Amino acid sequence: MEALNLNLEETALIVIDLQKGIVGMGGQPYDNQDVVNNNKKLAEAFREKGGFVTLVHVDFHDGGDALQPITDQPSASGQSERPDDWTDMVPELGPESTDLIVTKRNWGAFFGTDLDLQLRRRGIKNIVLSGIATNIGVETTAREAFQRNYQQVFATDAMNALTKEEHDFTVSYMFPKMGRVRSTEDILNNL
C-alpha cells in the first residue's frame, strides 16, 4: 500500500457526529466504542503532532431548520424530543481548546457551515475523515470535500453505519473514487 506522506501542517482530522445521541444508537460493522477509541487515537496523534482536529456534530435549533423531504424511509433528523446531552461530543474526544467545533444542520459538514473557510485559512489541503454514519454524514462530507478538491484519506475502522452492508458499499465503491482508504493503524503509522 502506498505511503500517505501527509504533511500535518496541511492536514485536518475531521470527525463526523461522534456525539452521545448518535454513538448511543449502535452501529455496524464495528462496535461504536471501538470506533470512538480509534477516533481518540487519531485525535490524540493529530494534536500531539500539530495536526488540526475538527469535531462535527449535528444539531437543530427547533427542528424547523431540519430537512424534511418526503421519503420512503424517513430519517430521525429534526426530532424535537432528545436528551439534553444528545449533541454533546463523546467525552473521549474532548474537545480540546485547539479543536474546531462545527455544528451542521444537514448530512454534510460543508453545506451551511464555515468549515471550508476555516480549513482554507489554515492552509489545509488534506483531510482524514472518520465518524458516523459511514454512508450518510461521512460520505456526504466526503463528496463535498471532493468537489472542493481536498485530498482525502478515509479511516474506515474509525467509522460505522447502521448496517454492515451500508458501510461496506461506501468503503468499497465510493471512497476509493474520492481518496485513499486506510485503517486507523495505517494512518497513525504514516503521521
Phi, psi and omega in degrees: 000136183295138178295148183280327180050053181273127172272111186294340175291341181243018187231137176239140167270125177242116183254123185260122166057034172274070181244157187306316183294330181270317178299325181290350182280348183084173181183179179212156005275358183253163168287135183299331178293325175294321177297314178300315181298320177294321177293323177299315178300315180296313181298317180297317179295316178299312181298316182296324186259009175089013175280166183259126181253129177237124178252122183250135172225158179257138179206158179230144180294303182216012183089335178289342179269000179274148175296141180220055179287159174279120183226165175283333180227092183299146174265173182271002184297142176085358176302137184272334183262100179223155176299153181304329183264014184304321183269355181293137176297149175298141187298336180298335182266352181104240005280161175267162184296338180273351183281148171268131175253126180242128175256120179251158180239008182224185177292319185268150183275349181268317186295123176076011178236176176260022182303310181301315178301313181296320179291312182296322178296337179264002180075024181284128177242339185241142179233131166258121188247138181207175174127199184227137358261143184312310188267002180242271184296320182289312181295319179297317177297320178298317178297317179296319179293320178302316181290344176260008174070029172280144172278130188237146172232132183252118180273088193291334177266009173247025176216162183208159177233182177287327178227157177298321182298318179296315179299308184298320180299310182297315181295322184276326189246331184261309184301320180298341178275347184243350183178207183248135184258122183218165173271165176304315181300316178301317180294313180300322179290344181256005179277000000 
